[in-house]
Structure formats: C-alpha cells, structure tokens
Amino acid sequence: MPLNENWPLKYKKIIFWLFISVLVLQSIMPINNSNSKLNNTYLFVFRMDYVVHASIFLVLSVLHRLAYLQKEKFSLGKEFFYFGLLLFIAVMLEVLQLIVTYRVFNINDLAANIIGVILSIPLIWQIQKHKKYNNARS
C-alpha cells in the first residue's frame, strides 16, 4: 500500500522518524574499513553513491511533506522554515561523520544531500498541483 494522504497522520510521522533514525544509524555505523574507496574524498569525482545520497534526501523531503505539511495552509514562511530544517538535517548527518572516528566526512556526499533536498522542491510543487487539480475535479 503506497504512502498517501488517506493514511492516518500518525503513521506518516512514524515512517518519517523511522527514516531519520535509519539515516542516523547509517551515518554512525562502521560500514567500511580504512582502505575503502568510500573514504576517498576527491572533489569533482562522480560515484553512484552520490546519486543514492541525493535520492535519499529527496525521499526524506517528500516524507516530511506528507507527515507534517499536508493539512496546513500554505505559508511561504513555513515553507522556508521546513526547507531550512531539511537542509540542516542533510548537513548535520554528514557533519556527524566528523565526530565519529571510523567514518569520513565527504564534501561530495554533503553536496549530494543538499541537491536531494533542493530537487524535492519541484517534485513537491507538482504533488501539490496534482492534489489541487484532483480536489477541484471532485
């Protein structure tokens, strides 16, 4: 069953916070050794895990929208606040790896996280536009 607006709000919030919890755990788990290619932090080198990072934060942003902003009236101030909150989460999950000695901070991962949040904006706008169109037809 897809995550949609017919689900109770509490389930959407639980899914959002479980997703955040998995991201935090993944950020602090020792998943690679010191010789891993994931520890190479060369600038302007493309790796597929950057696409994964962007995709994860795109999904996180959409989950956040479904969990917290479905019933609220549109407000540009709230939009900027929540966008800033998602950017903060994207940055902090990567900065967390500076603190954990067995993980490596990667500026490219950080950029991919931020790109994922930014790419969610037009997707969320399309979802809202589609929802308004369907509500008008009903």
N, CA, C and O atoms as CSV, one atom per row, in Angstrom:
chain,resi,resn,atom,element,x,y,z
A,1,MET,N,N,0.848,-1.177,0.000
A,1,MET,CA,C,0.000,0.000,0.000
A,1,MET,C,C,0.896,1.245,0.000
A,1,MET,O,O,1.768,1.372,0.860
A,2,PRO,N,N,0.696,2.148,-0.938
A,2,PRO,CA,C,1.553,3.331,-1.013
A,2,PRO,C,C,1.258,4.327,0.115
A,2,PRO,O,O,0.159,4.368,0.668
A,3,LEU,N,N,2.274,5.119,0.428
A,3,LEU,CA,C,2.110,6.167,1.428
A,3,LEU,C,C,1.341,7.305,0.785
A,3,LEU,O,O,1.869,7.989,-0.092
A,4,ASN,N,N,0.110,7.520,1.202
A,4,ASN,CA,C,-0.693,8.574,0.588
A,4,ASN,C,C,-1.461,9.341,1.645
A,4,ASN,O,O,-1.317,9.088,2.841
A,5,GLU,N,N,-2.281,10.284,1.194
A,5,GLU,CA,C,-2.964,11.170,2.132
A,5,GLU,C,C,-4.086,10.470,2.891
A,5,GLU,O,O,-4.616,11.046,3.841
A,6,ASN,N,N,-4.468,9.257,2.512
A,6,ASN,CA,C,-5.517,8.543,3.215
A,6,ASN,C,C,-5.005,7.843,4.473
A,6,ASN,O,O,-5.795,7.418,5.317
A,7,TRP,N,N,-3.699,7.726,4.594
A,7,TRP,CA,C,-3.125,7.130,5.801
A,7,TRP,C,C,-3.298,8.089,6.960
A,7,TRP,O,O,-3.243,9.304,6.771
A,8,PRO,N,N,-3.507,7.561,8.164
A,8,PRO,CA,C,-3.552,8.456,9.325
A,8,PRO,C,C,-2.217,9.201,9.481
A,8,PRO,O,O,-1.147,8.658,9.206
A,9,LEU,N,N,-2.313,10.434,9.923
A,9,LEU,CA,C,-1.144,11.293,10.054
A,9,LEU,C,C,-0.087,10.681,10.970
A,9,LEU,O,O,1.107,10.832,10.712
A,10,LYS,N,N,-0.505,9.990,12.038
A,10,LYS,CA,C,0.473,9.431,12.966
A,10,LYS,C,C,1.351,8.375,12.277
A,10,LYS,O,O,2.531,8.259,12.607
A,11,TYR,N,N,0.803,7.609,11.334
A,11,TYR,CA,C,1.614,6.626,10.612
A,11,TYR,C,C,2.655,7.309,9.723
A,11,TYR,O,O,3.791,6.847,9.607
A,12,LYS,N,N,2.248,8.413,9.102
A,12,LYS,CA,C,3.190,9.155,8.256
A,12,LYS,C,C,4.334,9.712,9.092
A,12,LYS,O,O,5.488,9.696,8.662
A,13,LYS,N,N,4.018,10.204,10.281
A,13,LYS,CA,C,5.058,10.732,11.162
A,13,LYS,C,C,5.983,9.618,11.650
A,13,LYS,O,O,7.196,9.813,11.737
A,14,ILE,N,N,5.423,8.467,11.965
A,14,ILE,CA,C,6.237,7.332,12.398
A,14,ILE,C,C,7.198,6.921,11.281
A,14,ILE,O,O,8.378,6.677,11.535
A,15,ILE,N,N,6.700,6.844,10.059
A,15,ILE,CA,C,7.549,6.474,8.925
A,15,ILE,C,C,8.648,7.503,8.724
A,15,ILE,O,O,9.794,7.131,8.472
A,16,PHE,N,N,8.325,8.796,8.829
A,16,PHE,CA,C,9.327,9.854,8.688
A,16,PHE,C,C,10.422,9.701,9.737
A,16,PHE,O,O,11.606,9.742,9.403
A,17,TRP,N,N,10.041,9.525,11.004
A,17,TRP,CA,C,11.043,9.428,12.068
A,17,TRP,C,C,11.819,8.109,12.016
A,17,TRP,O,O,12.984,8.079,12.411
A,18,LEU,N,N,11.219,7.040,11.550
A,18,LEU,CA,C,11.970,5.797,11.334
A,18,LEU,C,C,13.015,5.992,10.239
A,18,LEU,O,O,14.138,5.500,10.347
A,19,PHE,N,N,12.641,6.703,9.201
A,19,PHE,CA,C,13.567,7.001,8.104
A,19,PHE,C,C,14.753,7.817,8.624
A,19,PHE,O,O,15.903,7.525,8.297
A,20,ILE,N,N,14.466,8.851,9.444
A,20,ILE,CA,C,15.533,9.659,10.046
A,20,ILE,C,C,16.420,8.777,10.927
A,20,ILE,O,O,17.645,8.889,10.883
A,21,SER,N,N,15.811,7.907,11.721
A,21,SER,CA,C,16.582,7.028,12.612
A,21,SER,C,C,17.524,6.117,11.839
A,21,SER,O,O,18.672,5.916,12.236
A,22,VAL,N,N,17.036,5.571,10.739
A,22,VAL,CA,C,17.884,4.718,9.896
A,22,VAL,C,C,19.043,5.532,9.327
A,22,VAL,O,O,20.171,5.043,9.268
A,23,LEU,N,N,18.777,6.762,8.909
A,23,LEU,CA,C,19.851,7.613,8.376
A,23,LEU,C,C,20.899,7.919,9.438
A,23,LEU,O,O,22.096,7.886,9.153
A,24,VAL,N,N,20.462,8.217,10.655
A,24,VAL,CA,C,21.421,8.492,11.734
A,24,VAL,C,C,22.247,7.247,12.031
A,24,VAL,O,O,23.470,7.328,12.150
A,25,LEU,N,N,21.592,6.103,12.152
A,25,LEU,CA,C,22.325,4.858,12.408
A,25,LEU,C,C,23.317,4.561,11.287
A,25,LEU,O,O,24.452,4.159,11.542
A,26,GLN,N,N,22.890,4.758,10.070
A,26,GLN,CA,C,23.776,4.512,8.934
A,26,GLN,C,C,24.963,5.465,8.958
A,26,GLN,O,O,26.055,5.097,8.525
A,27,SER,N,N,24.770,6.671,9.451
A,27,SER,CA,C,25.842,7.658,9.487
A,27,SER,C,C,26.891,7.356,10.545
A,27,SER,O,O,28.033,7.801,10.425
A,28,ILE,N,N,26.525,6.606,11.580
A,28,ILE,CA,C,27.487,6.336,12.646
A,28,ILE,C,C,27.983,4.894,12.673
A,28,ILE,O,O,28.890,4.569,13.439
A,29,MET,N,N,27.405,4.032,11.855
A,29,MET,CA,C,27.844,2.635,11.831
A,29,MET,C,C,29.176,2.496,11.107
A,29,MET,O,O,29.413,3.175,10.108
A,30,PRO,N,N,30.043,1.626,11.601
A,30,PRO,CA,C,31.314,1.389,10.901
A,30,PRO,C,C,31.117,0.444,9.712
A,30,PRO,O,O,31.333,-0.762,9.831
A,31,ILE,N,N,30.710,0.993,8.573
A,31,ILE,CA,C,30.383,0.150,7.421
A,31,ILE,C,C,31.555,-0.070,6.476
A,31,ILE,O,O,31.474,-0.904,5.574
A,32,ASN,N,N,32.633,0.660,6.670
A,32,ASN,CA,C,33.774,0.474,5.776
A,32,ASN,C,C,35.073,0.540,6.565
A,32,ASN,O,O,35.130,1.125,7.646
A,33,ASN,N,N,36.113,-0.068,6.009
A,33,ASN,CA,C,37.403,-0.039,6.688
A,33,ASN,C,C,38.228,1.136,6.173
A,33,ASN,O,O,37.793,1.853,5.272
A,34,SER,N,N,39.401,1.332,6.732
A,34,SER,CA,C,40.212,2.500,6.392
A,34,SER,C,C,40.724,2.472,4.956
A,34,SER,O,O,41.100,3.517,4.425
A,35,ASN,N,N,40.749,1.310,4.316
A,35,ASN,CA,C,41.228,1.194,2.937
A,35,ASN,C,C,40.106,1.281,1.905
A,35,ASN,O,O,40.356,1.143,0.708
A,36,SER,N,N,38.895,1.504,2.347
A,36,SER,CA,C,37.749,1.512,1.446
A,36,SER,C,C,37.805,2.690,0.476
A,36,SER,O,O,38.264,3.779,0.821
A,37,LYS,N,N,37.324,2.446,-0.746
A,37,LYS,CA,C,37.251,3.523,-1.739
A,37,LYS,C,C,36.257,4.595,-1.324
A,37,LYS,O,O,36.332,5.727,-1.802
A,38,LEU,N,N,35.325,4.250,-0.439
A,38,LEU,CA,C,34.370,5.247,0.039
A,38,LEU,C,C,35.052,6.333,0.864
A,38,LEU,O,O,34.499,7.418,1.041
A,39,ASN,N,N,36.249,6.045,1.369
A,39,ASN,CA,C,36.981,7.038,2.153
A,39,ASN,C,C,37.745,8.031,1.284
A,39,ASN,O,O,38.259,9.025,1.796
A,40,ASN,N,N,37.828,7.781,-0.013
A,40,ASN,CA,C,38.489,8.736,-0.906
A,40,ASN,C,C,37.539,9.900,-1.148
A,40,ASN,O,O,36.428,9.716,-1.645
A,41,THR,N,N,37.978,11.077,-0.798
A,41,THR,CA,C,37.100,12.244,-0.888
A,41,THR,C,C,37.610,13.234,-1.921
A,41,THR,O,O,37.812,14.410,-1.618
A,42,TYR,N,N,37.811,12.768,-3.116
A,42,TYR,CA,C,38.270,13.644,-4.192
A,42,TYR,C,C,37.117,14.514,-4.670
A,42,TYR,O,O,35.987,14.049,-4.820
A,43,LEU,N,N,37.424,15.778,-4.905
A,43,LEU,CA,C,36.416,16.682,-5.449
A,43,LEU,C,C,36.202,16.396,-6.927
A,43,LEU,O,O,37.123,15.991,-7.636
A,44,PHE,N,N,34.995,16.611,-7.371
A,44,PHE,CA,C,34.629,16.504,-8.792
A,44,PHE,C,C,34.850,15.111,-9.367
A,44,PHE,O,O,35.115,14.965,-10.560
A,45,VAL,N,N,34.745,14.102,-8.533
A,45,VAL,CA,C,34.782,12.713,-8.985
A,45,VAL,C,C,33.383,12.154,-8.735
A,45,VAL,O,O,32.874,12.199,-7.615
A,46,PHE,N,N,32.780,11.634,-9.781
A,46,PHE,CA,C,31.411,11.143,-9.660
A,46,PHE,C,C,31.413,9.676,-9.245
A,46,PHE,O,O,32.128,8.851,-9.815
A,47,ARG,N,N,30.595,9.371,-8.235
A,47,ARG,CA,C,30.348,7.990,-7.821
A,47,ARG,C,C,28.840,7.811,-7.691
A,47,ARG,O,O,28.115,8.760,-7.392
A,48,MET,N,N,28.388,6.608,-7.914
A,48,MET,CA,C,26.944,6.342,-7.856
A,48,MET,C,C,26.369,6.580,-6.466
A,48,MET,O,O,25.176,6.857,-6.341
A,49,ASP,N,N,27.185,6.480,-5.416
A,49,ASP,CA,C,26.616,6.699,-4.090
A,49,ASP,C,C,26.163,8.147,-3.904
A,49,ASP,O,O,25.370,8.428,-3.005
A,50,TYR,N,N,26.650,9.072,-4.736
A,50,TYR,CA,C,26.164,10.444,-4.669
A,50,TYR,C,C,24.719,10.520,-5.166
A,50,TYR,O,O,23.923,11.308,-4.654
A,51,VAL,N,N,24.387,9.710,-6.152
A,51,VAL,CA,C,23.002,9.628,-6.627
A,51,VAL,C,C,22.121,9.044,-5.523
A,51,VAL,O,O,20.985,9.474,-5.326
A,52,VAL,N,N,22.661,8.061,-4.809
A,52,VAL,CA,C,21.918,7.454,-3.694
A,52,VAL,C,C,21.672,8.502,-2.608
A,52,VAL,O,O,20.561,8.608,-2.088
A,53,HIS,N,N,22.703,9.276,-2.265
A,53,HIS,CA,C,22.547,10.329,-1.259
A,53,HIS,C,C,21.451,11.311,-1.679
A,53,HIS,O,O,20.567,11.628,-0.883
A,54,ALA,N,N,21.501,11.787,-2.909
A,54,ALA,CA,C,20.508,12.743,-3.388
A,54,ALA,C,C,19.111,12.124,-3.356
A,54,ALA,O,O,18.151,12.783,-2.956
A,55,SER,N,N,18.995,10.876,-3.771
A,55,SER,CA,C,17.695,10.200,-3.786
A,55,SER,C,C,17.133,10.034,-2.379
A,55,SER,O,O,15.938,10.226,-2.158
A,56,ILE,N,N,17.988,9.681,-1.437
A,56,ILE,CA,C,17.544,9.505,-0.049
A,56,ILE,C,C,16.983,10.810,0.496
A,56,ILE,O,O,15.946,10.811,1.160
A,57,PHE,N,N,17.658,11.916,0.222
A,57,PHE,CA,C,17.181,13.185,0.763
A,57,PHE,C,C,15.990,13.736,-0.012
A,57,PHE,O,O,15.211,14.516,0.536
A,58,LEU,N,N,15.837,13.354,-1.246
A,58,LEU,CA,C,14.624,13.686,-1.978
A,58,LEU,C,C,13.439,12.963,-1.339
A,58,LEU,O,O,12.393,13.567,-1.101
A,59,VAL,N,N,13.605,11.677,-1.066
A,59,VAL,CA,C,12.548,10.886,-0.428
A,59,VAL,C,C,12.259,11.428,0.970
A,59,VAL,O,O,11.097,11.553,1.357
A,60,LEU,N,N,13.307,11.750,1.731
A,60,LEU,CA,C,13.118,12.301,3.078
A,60,LEU,C,C,12.289,13.585,3.030
A,60,LEU,O,O,11.408,13.790,3.865
A,61,SER,N,N,12.567,14.436,2.066
A,61,SER,CA,C,11.835,15.698,1.944
A,61,SER,C,C,10.360,15.464,1.615
A,61,SER,O,O,9.483,16.140,2.152
A,62,VAL,N,N,10.097,14.516,0.741
A,62,VAL,CA,C,8.703,14.201,0.395
A,62,VAL,C,C,7.995,13.567,1.596
A,62,VAL,O,O,6.837,13.881,1.870
A,63,LEU,N,N,8.687,12.679,2.311
A,63,LEU,CA,C,8.098,12.087,3.519
A,63,LEU,C,C,7.777,13.167,4.546
A,63,LEU,O,O,6.740,13.123,5.208
A,64,HIS,N,N,8.677,14.129,4.668
A,64,HIS,CA,C,8.433,15.231,5.599
A,64,HIS,C,C,7.183,16.008,5.195
A,64,HIS,O,O,6.362,16.361,6.042
A,65,ARG,N,N,7.049,16.265,3.922
A,65,ARG,CA,C,5.874,16.987,3.416
A,65,ARG,C,C,4.600,16.207,3.741
A,65,ARG,O,O,3.619,16.791,4.203
A,66,LEU,N,N,4.607,14.909,3.507
A,66,LEU,CA,C,3.424,14.090,3.769
A,66,LEU,C,C,3.099,14.011,5.255
A,66,LEU,O,O,1.929,13.969,5.637
A,67,ALA,N,N,4.138,13.991,6.094
A,67,ALA,CA,C,3.926,13.818,7.529
A,67,ALA,C,C,3.546,15.106,8.247
A,67,ALA,O,O,2.794,15.073,9.221
A,68,TYR,N,N,4.055,16.237,7.779
A,68,TYR,CA,C,3.895,17.450,8.573
A,68,TYR,C,C,3.201,18.617,7.885
A,68,TYR,O,O,2.741,19.532,8.568
A,69,LEU,N,N,3.109,18.617,6.579
A,69,LEU,CA,C,2.569,19.804,5.924
A,69,LEU,C,C,1.328,19.536,5.081
A,69,LEU,O,O,0.933,20.390,4.287
A,70,GLN,N,N,0.717,18.390,5.232
A,70,GLN,CA,C,-0.453,18.056,4.423
A,70,GLN,C,C,-1.659,18.924,4.760
A,70,GLN,O,O,-2.340,19.413,3.859
A,71,LYS,N,N,-1.927,19.116,6.028
A,71,LYS,CA,C,-3.171,19.778,6.438
A,71,LYS,C,C,-2.987,21.276,6.645
A,71,LYS,O,O,-3.966,22.003,6.811
A,72,GLU,N,N,-1.739,21.744,6.638
A,72,GLU,CA,C,-1.501,23.159,6.906
A,72,GLU,C,C,-1.772,24.008,5.675
A,72,GLU,O,O,-1.559,23.583,4.539
A,73,LYS,N,N,-2.248,25.218,5.932
A,73,LYS,CA,C,-2.453,26.182,4.864
A,73,LYS,C,C,-1.079,26.656,4.377
A,73,LYS,O,O,-0.148,26.802,5.170
A,74,PHE,N,N,-0.965,26.890,3.083
A,74,PHE,CA,C,0.308,27.296,2.515
A,74,PHE,C,C,0.783,28.612,3.124
A,74,PHE,O,O,0.028,29.581,3.212
A,75,SER,N,N,2.040,28.628,3.538
A,75,SER,CA,C,2.670,29.836,4.070
A,75,SER,C,C,4.120,29.822,3.620
A,75,SER,O,O,4.844,28.860,3.874
A,76,LEU,N,N,4.540,30.876,2.958
A,76,LEU,CA,C,5.917,30.946,2.468
A,76,LEU,C,C,6.912,30.871,3.622
A,76,LEU,O,O,7.975,30.264,3.489
A,77,GLY,N,N,6.571,31.485,4.751
A,77,GLY,CA,C,7.445,31.428,5.920
A,77,GLY,C,C,7.640,29.998,6.412
A,77,GLY,O,O,8.760,29.595,6.725
A,78,LYS,N,N,6.548,29.229,6.480
A,78,LYS,CA,C,6.644,27.831,6.902
A,78,LYS,C,C,7.443,27.017,5.894
A,78,LYS,O,O,8.231,26.148,6.268
A,79,GLU,N,N,7.233,27.306,4.617
A,79,GLU,CA,C,7.975,26.588,3.572
A,79,GLU,C,C,9.477,26.792,3.740
A,79,GLU,O,O,10.249,25.835,3.674
A,80,PHE,N,N,9.895,28.050,3.960
A,80,PHE,CA,C,11.309,28.342,4.153
A,80,PHE,C,C,11.846,27.700,5.430
A,80,PHE,O,O,12.972,27.201,5.450
A,81,PHE,N,N,11.043,27.712,6.493
A,81,PHE,CA,C,11.468,27.101,7.749
A,81,PHE,C,C,11.717,25.610,7.564
A,81,PHE,O,O,12.762,25.097,7.964
A,82,TYR,N,N,10.756,24.913,6.956
A,82,TYR,CA,C,10.904,23.467,6.791
A,82,TYR,C,C,11.985,23.114,5.780
A,82,TYR,O,O,12.673,22.105,5.935
A,83,PHE,N,N,12.138,23.930,4.756
A,83,PHE,CA,C,13.228,23.730,3.806
A,83,PHE,C,C,14.570,23.882,4.531
A,83,PHE,O,O,15.483,23.081,4.329
A,84,GLY,N,N,14.683,24.908,5.371
A,84,GLY,CA,C,15.895,25.104,6.172
A,84,GLY,C,C,16.135,23.955,7.126
A,84,GLY,O,O,17.276,23.537,7.323
A,85,LEU,N,N,15.064,23.434,7.726
A,85,LEU,CA,C,15.190,22.295,8.635
A,85,LEU,C,C,15.726,21.066,7.897
A,85,LEU,O,O,16.599,20.364,8.407
A,86,LEU,N,N,15.209,20.814,6.716
A,86,LEU,CA,C,15.685,19.671,5.930
A,86,LEU,C,C,17.136,19.853,5.496
A,86,LEU,O,O,17.905,18.892,5.488
A,87,LEU,N,N,17.515,21.071,5.139
A,87,LEU,CA,C,18.922,21.348,4.812
A,87,LEU,C,C,19.807,21.133,6.038
A,87,LEU,O,O,20.910,20.598,5.926
A,88,PHE,N,N,19.322,21.549,7.207
A,88,PHE,CA,C,20.064,21.346,8.450
A,88,PHE,C,C,20.281,19.856,8.708
A,88,PHE,O,O,21.386,19.439,9.056
A,89,ILE,N,N,19.233,19.057,8.537
A,89,ILE,CA,C,19.356,17.607,8.720
A,89,ILE,C,C,20.359,17.033,7.726
A,89,ILE,O,O,21.183,16.196,8.092
A,90,ALA,N,N,20.295,17.474,6.478
A,90,ALA,CA,C,21.216,16.986,5.445
A,90,ALA,C,C,22.665,17.301,5.813
A,90,ALA,O,O,23.550,16.464,5.639
A,91,VAL,N,N,22.898,18.498,6.317
A,91,VAL,CA,C,24.258,18.905,6.696
A,91,VAL,C,C,24.707,18.159,7.946
A,91,VAL,O,O,25.822,17.639,7.991
A,92,MET,N,N,23.854,18.103,8.954
A,92,MET,CA,C,24.254,17.502,10.232
A,92,MET,C,C,24.525,16.003,10.121
A,92,MET,O,O,25.403,15.487,10.812
A,93,LEU,N,N,23.796,15.305,9.276
A,93,LEU,CA,C,24.050,13.874,9.129
A,93,LEU,C,C,25.424,13.613,8.518
A,93,LEU,O,O,26.043,12.586,8.801
A,94,GLU,N,N,25.899,14.521,7.693
A,94,GLU,CA,C,27.239,14.360,7.140
A,94,GLU,C,C,28.294,14.865,8.133
A,94,GLU,O,O,29.351,14.251,8.279
A,95,VAL,N,N,28.012,15.971,8.806
A,95,VAL,CA,C,28.949,16.510,9.796
A,95,VAL,C,C,29.130,15.527,10.954
A,95,VAL,O,O,30.200,15.465,11.560
A,96,LEU,N,N,28.092,14.769,11.255
A,96,LEU,CA,C,28.172,13.743,12.294
A,96,LEU,C,C,29.345,12.797,12.046
A,96,LEU,O,O,29.923,12.253,12.988
A,97,GLN,N,N,29.688,12.608,10.790
A,97,GLN,CA,C,30.776,11.698,10.445
A,97,GLN,C,C,32.152,12.299,10.761
A,97,GLN,O,O,33.152,11.581,10.770
A,98,LEU,N,N,32.207,13.600,11.018
A,98,LEU,CA,C,33.448,14.206,11.502
A,98,LEU,C,C,33.729,13.798,12.945
A,98,LEU,O,O,34.884,13.666,13.351
A,99,ILE,N,N,32.666,13.600,13.707
A,99,ILE,CA,C,32.782,13.266,15.117
A,99,ILE,C,C,33.134,11.793,15.305
A,99,ILE,O,O,33.921,11.440,16.183
A,100,VAL,N,N,32.548,10.949,14.478
A,100,VAL,CA,C,32.768,9.504,14.579
A,100,VAL,C,C,34.121,9.186,13.941
A,100,VAL,O,O,34.333,9.467,12.761
A,101,THR,N,N,35.025,8.608,14.708
A,101,THR,CA,C,36.406,8.425,14.245
A,101,THR,C,C,36.559,7.416,13.116
A,101,THR,O,O,37.510,7.507,12.339
A,102,TYR,N,N,35.657,6.469,13.011
A,102,TYR,CA,C,35.789,5.433,11.987
A,102,TYR,C,C,35.014,5.754,10.721
A,102,TYR,O,O,34.926,4.911,9.829
A,103,ARG,N,N,34.449,6.957,10.618
A,103,ARG,CA,C,33.781,7.400,9.396
A,103,ARG,C,C,34.514,8.609,8.843
A,103,ARG,O,O,35.300,9.242,9.548
A,104,VAL,N,N,34.254,8.934,7.574
A,104,VAL,CA,C,34.960,10.025,6.909
A,104,VAL,C,C,33.941,11.014,6.361
A,104,VAL,O,O,32.999,10.635,5.666
A,105,PHE,N,N,34.146,12.293,6.685
A,105,PHE,CA,C,33.327,13.361,6.126
A,105,PHE,C,C,33.681,13.502,4.651
A,105,PHE,O,O,34.856,13.506,4.284
A,106,ASN,N,N,32.659,13.618,3.810
A,106,ASN,CA,C,32.887,13.763,2.376
A,106,ASN,C,C,32.058,14.939,1.875
A,106,ASN,O,O,30.828,14.907,1.927
A,107,ILE,N,N,32.732,15.968,1.393
A,107,ILE,CA,C,32.050,17.167,0.920
A,107,ILE,C,C,31.123,16.859,-0.259
A,107,ILE,O,O,30.105,17.526,-0.442
A,108,ASN,N,N,31.473,15.858,-1.050
A,108,ASN,CA,C,30.613,15.468,-2.176
A,108,ASN,C,C,29.315,14.827,-1.682
A,108,ASN,O,O,28.252,15.039,-2.265
A,109,ASP,N,N,29.408,14.038,-0.602
A,109,ASP,CA,C,28.192,13.476,-0.002
A,109,ASP,C,C,27.301,14.598,0.510
A,109,ASP,O,O,26.083,14.570,0.331
A,110,LEU,N,N,27.919,15.580,1.149
A,110,LEU,CA,C,27.163,16.724,1.649
A,110,LEU,C,C,26.464,17.459,0.511
A,110,LEU,O,O,25.289,17.809,0.622
A,111,ALA,N,N,27.181,17.690,-0.571
A,111,ALA,CA,C,26.587,18.367,-1.738
A,111,ALA,C,C,25.430,17.538,-2.298
A,111,ALA,O,O,24.394,18.093,-2.664
A,112,ALA,N,N,25.595,16.223,-2.367
A,112,ALA,CA,C,24.529,15.359,-2.875
A,112,ALA,C,C,23.308,15.398,-1.954
A,112,ALA,O,O,22.173,15.402,-2.430
A,113,ASN,N,N,23.535,15.426,-0.638
A,113,ASN,CA,C,22.422,15.536,0.313
A,113,ASN,C,C,21.626,16.814,0.050
A,113,ASN,O,O,20.397,16.794,-0.013
A,114,ILE,N,N,22.347,17.920,-0.100
A,114,ILE,CA,C,21.700,19.216,-0.319
A,114,ILE,C,C,20.979,19.238,-1.665
A,114,ILE,O,O,19.879,19.781,-1.771
A,115,ILE,N,N,21.587,18.655,-2.680
A,115,ILE,CA,C,20.951,18.583,-4.002
A,115,ILE,C,C,19.641,17.798,-3.918
A,115,ILE,O,O,18.652,18.171,-4.549
A,116,GLY,N,N,19.633,16.716,-3.144
A,116,GLY,CA,C,18.409,15.937,-2.973
A,116,GLY,C,C,17.284,16.757,-2.361
A,116,GLY,O,O,16.135,16.662,-2.792
A,117,VAL,N,N,17.617,17.569,-1.348
A,117,VAL,CA,C,16.602,18.436,-0.731
A,117,VAL,C,C,16.108,19.460,-1.751
A,117,VAL,O,O,14.906,19.702,-1.859
A,118,ILE,N,N,17.035,20.059,-2.498
A,118,ILE,CA,C,16.657,21.075,-3.486
A,118,ILE,C,C,15.800,20.472,-4.600
A,118,ILE,O,O,14.828,21.084,-5.042
A,119,LEU,N,N,16.163,19.273,-5.049
A,119,LEU,CA,C,15.382,18.622,-6.113
A,119,LEU,C,C,13.976,18.250,-5.662
A,119,LEU,O,O,13.084,18.057,-6.489
A,120,SER,N,N,13.781,18.151,-4.361
A,120,SER,CA,C,12.444,17.803,-3.871
A,120,SER,C,C,11.455,18.948,-4.053
A,120,SER,O,O,10.246,18.718,-4.093
A,121,ILE,N,N,11.950,20.173,-4.164
A,121,ILE,CA,C,11.049,21.328,-4.251
A,121,ILE,C,C,10.122,21.238,-5.461
A,121,ILE,O,O,8.907,21.313,-5.283
A,122,PRO,N,N,10.640,21.078,-6.697
A,122,PRO,CA,C,9.702,20.976,-7.827
A,122,PRO,C,C,8.811,19.733,-7.751
A,122,PRO,O,O,7.668,19.760,-8.206
A,123,LEU,N,N,9.330,18.651,-7.180
A,123,LEU,CA,C,8.516,17.443,-7.035
A,123,LEU,C,C,7.356,17.698,-6.080
A,123,LEU,O,O,6.220,17.308,-6.353
A,124,ILE,N,N,7.643,18.345,-4.976
A,124,ILE,CA,C,6.584,18.658,-4.005
A,124,ILE,C,C,5.577,19.621,-4.614
A,124,ILE,O,O,4.374,19.470,-4.398
A,125,TRP,N,N,6.045,20.610,-5.371
A,125,TRP,CA,C,5.124,21.534,-6.042
A,125,TRP,C,C,4.201,20.786,-7.003
A,125,TRP,O,O,3.010,21.087,-7.082
A,126,GLN,N,N,4.749,19.813,-7.731
A,126,GLN,CA,C,3.926,19.021,-8.642
A,126,GLN,C,C,2.903,18.189,-7.888
A,126,GLN,O,O,1.761,18.054,-8.327
A,127,ILE,N,N,3.310,17.630,-6.753
A,127,ILE,CA,C,2.378,16.855,-5.933
A,127,ILE,C,C,1.239,17.752,-5.460
A,127,ILE,O,O,0.073,17.359,-5.515
A,128,GLN,N,N,1.574,18.960,-4.993
A,128,GLN,CA,C,0.544,19.898,-4.539
A,128,GLN,C,C,-0.364,20.318,-5.684
A,128,GLN,O,O,-1.581,20.401,-5.522
A,129,LYS,N,N,0.229,20.579,-6.833
A,129,LYS,CA,C,-0.549,20.987,-8.012
A,129,LYS,C,C,-1.521,19.874,-8.415
A,129,LYS,O,O,-2.686,20.134,-8.716
A,130,HIS,N,N,-1.026,18.638,-8.416
A,130,HIS,CA,C,-1.857,17.485,-8.766
A,130,HIS,C,C,-2.987,17.320,-7.743
A,130,HIS,O,O,-4.127,17.035,-8.108
A,131,LYS,N,N,-2.660,17.500,-6.468
A,131,LYS,CA,C,-3.670,17.361,-5.412
A,131,LYS,C,C,-4.753,18.424,-5.577
A,131,LYS,O,O,-5.938,18.115,-5.453
A,132,LYS,N,N,-4.368,19.677,-5.858
A,132,LYS,CA,C,-5.351,20.752,-6.039
A,132,LYS,C,C,-6.219,20.468,-7.257
A,132,LYS,O,O,-7.423,20.722,-7.232
A,133,TYR,N,N,-5.612,19.938,-8.334
A,133,TYR,CA,C,-6.363,19.626,-9.549
A,133,TYR,C,C,-7.388,18.534,-9.258
A,133,TYR,O,O,-8.542,18.636,-9.675
A,134,ASN,N,N,-6.967,17.480,-8.537
A,134,ASN,CA,C,-7.884,16.398,-8.227
A,134,ASN,C,C,-8.998,16.862,-7.290
A,134,ASN,O,O,-10.143,16.431,-7.430
A,135,ASN,N,N,-8.668,17.747,-6.325
A,135,ASN,CA,C,-9.692,18.258,-5.420
A,135,ASN,C,C,-10.708,19.128,-6.180
A,135,ASN,O,O,-11.897,19.115,-5.862
A,136,ALA,N,N,-10.243,19.868,-7.165
A,136,ALA,CA,C,-11.141,20.724,-7.958
A,136,ALA,C,C,-12.079,19.870,-8.816
A,136,ALA,O,O,-13.221,20.262,-9.056
A,137,ARG,N,N,-11.617,18.732,-9.271
A,137,ARG,CA,C,-12.437,17.847,-10.098
A,137,ARG,C,C,-13.478,17.104,-9.278
A,137,ARG,O,O,-14.505,16.685,-9.812
A,138,SER,N,N,-13.225,16.938,-7.995
A,138,SER,CA,C,-14.138,16.154,-7.129
A,138,SER,C,C,-15.393,16.892,-6.817
A,138,SER,O,O,-16.254,16.372,-6.107
